[in-house]
Amino acid sequence: MKVTPYNNNQTKKKQVEEMFDNIAPTYNFLNHTLSLGIDKGWRNKVVRILRESNPSKILDIAAGTGDLSFAMLKLNPEKIMGIDLSNKMLEVGKIKVRKKNLEDKIEFSQGDSEDLIFENNSFDAVTCAFGVRNFENLDLGLSEMHRVLKNDAKIVILEFSQPKNKFISWSYNIYFKKILPTIGNLISKDKRAYTYLPDSVGNFPYGDNFLKHLKKAGFKNTKGRTVTFGIASIYSGEK
Ligand SMILES: C[S@@+](CC[C@H](N)C(=O)[O-])C[C@H]1O[C@@H](n2cnc3c(N)ncnc32)[C@H](O)[C@@H]1O
């Protein structure tokens, strides 16, 4: 079953773009508050996984407001390109880039992960945090990420998953399905956005099932790691 934000006649891609445009002004505040700041640690773990390959040119897919792109500055790359469907999300990131004088390091532009404008074998690393779950066509998105990576270069994906422990799963469901939609929908003023979040996680492959998609796209040495009791997972692979 395809889970879409608004359940209307538009494509999932259009609905996702519209939803993130709607919630862009409150995204950062809600993201960090509702995750109790844990998401920062998860992005730092992505950075640590990339450290040993010392990437120079990085593509951050579904960059949104740029949280992962900014965290990856710690790797001291030559350039980070961030692409996203939602112009409004990127606009928040672009303001931060200008304020911090990072124009020569980070560049955000609108783009579709399922139809990347970049040449084959262009990047030393490709990342995606909380984006793949929103793709219209997951396998197409992953194969595009594979196409633009250089040989042996790394992909690292951070995405929500489902905890296995029964007590954690019970608490997580109460938080994710009741508390988070109530606060999120109230503050973002988008009635569907924070209901779509748990719905989309519940229907998305995780663990070995997600690794199967990475392998299908052509990635080797694939690996999955759970973080914070399996609330999220970090997947990696090489071209
Ligand atoms: C939950 S946000 C994550 C943003 C950021 N990576 C972060 O960690 O905060 C998901 C983002 O994925 C973007 N997105 C979804 N589908 C996309 C696609 N096909 N191509 C590019 N961006 C996409 C949305 O517009 C949204 O900004």
The ligand as an ORCA input file, in Angstrom:
! r2SCAN-3c Opt
* xyz 0 1
  C      11.972     14.555      6.828
  S      12.748     15.611      5.662
  C      14.441     15.317      5.993
  C      15.304     16.502      5.745
  C      16.764     16.364      6.193
  N      17.467     15.349      5.440
  C      16.900     16.117      7.666
  O      17.600     15.180      8.055
  O      16.319     16.872      8.447
  C      12.480     14.732      4.174
  C      12.811     15.525      2.930
  O      12.783     14.633      1.802
  C      12.430     15.409      0.680
  N      12.082     14.505     -0.429
  C      11.122     13.572     -0.445
  N      11.099     12.936     -1.623
  C      12.096     13.462     -2.371
  C      12.589     13.224     -3.688
  N      12.011     12.319     -4.495
  N      13.627     13.955     -4.118
  C      14.203     14.906     -3.322
  N      13.767     15.181     -2.076
  C      12.731     14.470     -1.599
  C      11.296     16.264      1.205
  O      11.001     17.364      0.394
  C      11.830     16.629      2.595
  O      12.483     17.876      2.614
*
